[in-house]
C-alpha cells in the first residue's frame, strides 16, 4: 500500500527536495541498511489517514510499525492453514473456470476480478455463492475507495468534494460491513484472520482489515500473475527445450520464474521515504527532511548486479546447489526490510499454486509476446492493451 502513494505525496509535499534512486546499491541501503534514517512520511498528509484510519501501519513511525508488523505477521501465520485450504478450494477453481473458457480476452481484468472475490472470501468470510449481492457491493465500494486515493486533487480547496468525498463515504460503508463481519466471525469456532488479530484493539484490527481488502492488493497480484501467465505463453520455460524444463525441482523452477517476472515487470515501479536525519546512500549525501524515491524498475535492471539486465532469464535465480533458498533480497517489487509487504508469503503461495496448475493442465498462447507489450506503470503496472490469452487443456 505504501508504495503506491508516490504521486500523491509528490502533489502535497512538493516543498521537499526529492532524490531519485535508480542504482541497486542505493535502494538496498535505503531499504535494509539505513532504515533508521527514513520514515514513509504518510502521516504528515492529513488527507490520507481519514481514508484508512490513523492507526493503520502505513502512518506509524518505524518503531511502532515494527511492533504492529510482528503482530500482523503472527496473525497471518496463524491463519495460514485456512488460507492454504481456501487457496485450493476457492481461488484455484475460480481461476480454472476462467481458464477453461479457452479464449480469455483482457486476461488482467479477469484475473483481477477473481482475486478481488477471493480477497473478500478470505478476509471477510463472504461467500460469493450465498451472498453475491454483498460481494458486488464490497467490490464496488473498494474500487470507489481506491479511486478516491489516486484521484486526489492538486488544490486543497477541492478535497471535500468529488472522488475524495466519494472515497470517504465508501470507507464509512466498508467499515460498517467489516465491523458486522468481524462480530459474526468472532462468534464461530473457525480460525479466521480477525480472530488472530485479537491482541490488537478492535478499532486497530478493523482499520487493518480495511487496508487488506483495499482494491490495490488484488490489482497488484493480478499484475504479477498476468505478467507471469504472459511469460509462460511467450517463453515456454517449462516446455521441452525451455530454460526451466530440465530442472529437477519444480518448486525451485517456479520460484525462479516468478522472481524473474518480478524483476522485469514489478507490480509497483517504486516507493518513497522521507529522511529524518542526514545519511549517505551509495555515496550520495542525503540531508534531513528530504524525500527519496526509489525506482525498483531500474534498480532491478542494474548491470552491476544483473548480467544481461534486460534479458528474460529465470535461470539466474536457480540456486547453485539444489535445495538452497533463492536470495530474494535483490528484488524490491514488494518493498523490503521492515516495510516489506506483510502478505508476501501469501503472494508466493498463490503464485506457486496457480503456476503449478497451469503447467500441469494447460498449453498457453497469447495474442502478443510479453517483450512487445506496452505497460502502464502507475498506479499499478499492467498491459495497456487488452491481451487475449488462449488456454488449451493438455
N, C-alpha and C positions, 0 to 999 in steps of 0.2 A: 504494500500500500504506500509506504513512504516514498518509494522510488518514483511513483508516477506524478508526484506533485511538483516536479521541477519547474514547469512553465508557470504554474500558479504562483509559486514563490518568486519567480522572476518578475511577474507583474507587480507584486505587492511589496517586494523588498529590493527594488531596483537601486536603492541608495547604497547597497552593499557592493563593493568591488567583487567581481566574480572571476575565479580562476578555473580554467577548464583543464581537466586531467585526461590525457589520452595514452600515456605510457603505462604498461603493465606494472612496472615497479612503483610508480606513483600511486596507482589505485590499490595495490597490495599494501603499501604503507598506510594509506588512508583507512582502509577497512580492517586491517589486522594489527598494525604496529603503532599507530598514533591515535588510537580511538579515544584516549583521554583528552585529546586536544580538540575534539569536534563533537558537536551535537547536531541533530537533524534540523532544529530551529523552527519546527512547525507550530510550536505552542505560541510563538510570537504573532502568529496570524489569528487575530480574534474572530475571523470569519470561518476558520476551519474547525476548531473544536466543537461548535454547535452542531456540526453535521455528523459527528461521531460520538461526542461526549468527551469531556475534559479528562476523564480517567483512562482513555484508550492509550495503549502503549506508544502510539505514534507521537504523543505530545509529552512524553515523560523524559526526564533527564537520563543520562546513561546509567546512573546508579539505580534509580527507580525502575528503569526499563529492564535492567538486568534481573532484578528481583521478580518483576512481572513475567519476564521471559522464562525463568526457571519454573514458575507455577504453571504457565501456559504449556510449556514443553511436557511437564509431568502430566497435565490433563490430556494432551494429545497422546502421550504414551499409554495412559490408562484406557483410552478409548480406541486404541489401535486394533484390538481384536474385533470390535464392532465395525470399524472402518474396513478391515480386510474382508469381513463377512459381506458387508454391503457392496463392496467393490466387485466381488464375484457374483453376487445375486441381483444387484440392481444396475450398476453402471455398465458392466460388460454386456448384459443382454440389451440394455438401452442403445448402446453404440452398435451392437451387432445387428439390431433391427434396422438401423440406418445403413450399415454396410451391405446388408442383404438386399437392399433395393437395387443394387448393381451399379447404376449410374447416378452419382450424387453430385448435384450442382451446388456450387458455393459451399465447399466442404467446411470452411471455417465457421460459417453461421450454423450449420447443422451440428457440428461438434460442440460449439459454444452452448447451444440450446440444451443438449444432453447433459453437459457439465453443470449448467445452472440448475436443472432439475435435480441432479444428484447432490449438489451442494445443499439444497433445501431439504432433501431426504436425510442427509447425514447430520446437519447441524440442528435442524428444527423438527426432525422426525415427521415430515409432511409426506404423505403417500399420494403420488400423482394419480393413482387409480381410484383411491377412495375420496380424494378431495381435489379434483382437477381445477376447480374454480379458485381455491386458495393458492394453488401453485401459480396460476396465471396472475393472480393479484400480487403475489410476492415478487414474481419476475418483473412485472411492470413497475412496481414500486422501487425495486432495487436498481432498475435501469434509470428511472426518473431521478433517484437519489444520486446516482453516479454522474448523470449528465449535468446536474447542478454543480458538482465538484469541478468538472473540467470546463465549465462554461462561465466561470467567474468573470465578471466584467472588469475592465480596466479602471472604471470610475467608481469610487466607493459609494457615491450617491445612489447608484442603481442596484446595490447589493440586496436591499429588502424586496426587490421585485424580480420578475422573470424567472429564469431557470433556478436561481439560488433559492428564491422563496418556495418554488415548487419542490426543490430538494429538501428543504426544512420540513415541509408538510409530509413528504414521503417518508422522511426519517421518523417523524412522530407516529405515523401509521405502522411503520416497520417495528418500532419499539413496542407499540401496543400488542402487536401479534407475537413478538418474541416473548414478552412478559407472560402472555397467556400460554404459549407453548412451553415455556420454562416451568411454569407451575404444574402443567399437566404432566410433563416429563418427570418431574421430581416425585410424582405420586406413584410411579410404577417402579418395578424392580430392575428393569433393563439398564445396564450401564450405558450412560449417554455422556457426551462431552460436557453438558451443563452440570451433570452430577459430579464429574471430575473437577469442575471449577468451584466446588463447594467451599474451598479455602479462601475464595475471593468474596468481597461484599457483593450482594445481589446486583446492585447498580453497575459495578465494575464488570461483572460477568456478562450482564446484558449488553453493555457498550461494546464489549469484545465480540459478542455474538453478532452485533450489527456490523462490525468490521469483517467478520468471517463470511457473512452472506452478501457482502458488497459485490456488485457485478464485476468489479475489477478482477477478482480471483478466477472465476471461470473464463473470463476473457483472456487472461494471461496463460492459463493452462490450455485453452483452445488454440492459442497462438503456437505454443510449444508443440502440442500434439499435431496440429495441422502441418507445421514445418517438417515434423518427423515423418508423417504419412507421405508427404511430397518427396522427402529424401528416400523413402523406401521405393516409391514409384520411379524416381529419376535415376537412382544409382544402383538399385537392386543389390544391396550389400549382402543379403543372405541367399541369393540365388546362386546356382552353380557358377563358379568363377568370380563371384563377388568378393569384395575385400574382407568380409567377415564370415564367409561361408565355411571356411575350414577351421575356424576357431572352435576348440573343443568345449568351451564353457559358454552356454547360451546367455547366462546372466551377465557375464563379463562383456560379451559381444553387444548385447542390448544397451548396457551402460555406456560402452564406448560410442555407440551410435548416438545416444541422447546427449552425451557430452559434446560431441562434435556439432550437433544441431544447435545446442545452447550456445556454443562458441560463435558460430557464424550467424545465427538467426535468433538472438536473445529476445525473449518477450518484452523486455524493457531495455531501452537504449542506454540507460544510465541512471544515476541517482545524484543526490545532493547532500551537503553538510554545511554547517557554519562553524568556523573556528572560534574557540573560546579562549585560546592562548596562542602565542607565537610558536611556530614549529617549522620543520622542513619536510618537504615531500619530494623525493627523488632529486635532492639537492637544491630545490627551489624554496625560497623563504616565503612562508605564509604568516601574515600578520594576524593579530586578533581581530575578530569581527569581520572576517572575510568569508564570502560564500565560495564553496568549492563544488564544482560539478564534475563528477567522474563519468567517463564515457566507456561503458562496458563494450559497446560495439567496436570501438577502435582498440581498446586495451587488449581485447581478446584476439586481435589480429596483429599484435605487436611482433615484428620479425625477430626481435631479440629473444622472444620466448617460444614462438611457434615457427618452425621451419615451414616454408611454403604456406604462409599465413592465410592466403585467400583460396587455398585448395581444400576441397572437402575430403578429409581423410580420417575416418573414425579409428583407424589402426593406431594413430598417435596416442590414443588413450589406453590401449591394451597394456596391462601390467607386463613387465619383462618376465616375471615369473608368475604363472597361473596361480590364482588363489590369493594374491596380494591385492589390497584395495587400491582402486583408482584414485589418484590425487585430484580432488575436485576444487582444491583451494585456488587453482589457476583460473577458475570460472567466477564471474561476477554477475551472472544473469539473474540471480535472485538475491543480490546483495552479498554480504559477507561479514564475518566477525560477529560482534554482539548484536548487530542489527540484521542478520541474515533472516530470510523468510522462515517463520516458525513452522510452517507446514511443508517444509522441503521434503521430509521423509514421506509424507502422503503423496506429494507430487511424484517422487521417484517410484512409489508403489503403483500409482496409476499408469505411469508411462511403461513400466516393465510389463504389467499385466496386459495392457492393450496391445503393445507391440508383439508380445508373445502370441496373443490370439491372432493378430493379423498374419504373422509368419506361418502359423500352423493351418490357417483356414482360407487365406485369400491370396490371389495374384492381383497386384495393384498396378494401375496405369493412370496417368493424369494427362490433362489437355495441354500442359506446358511443363517444361523441365524446370526444376527448382532454381537452377542458376539463372534462368531467364525471367523469373518472376520479379516484378517491381513491388517493393514493400512500402507500406505506410508505417512509419516508425513511432508516431505519437498519436494518442497516449500509450497504446499498446501496439506492438508490431503485428502486422497481418498483411497478407497479399492485398494489393489494391484491386486487382481483378478478381472476378468470381471464378475460382478454379474448379473445374469439374474433374472428379476422380471416379474411376471405374473399379469396382471390387468384383472379382470373379472367384467363385468358390473353387477351391482346389479339389 
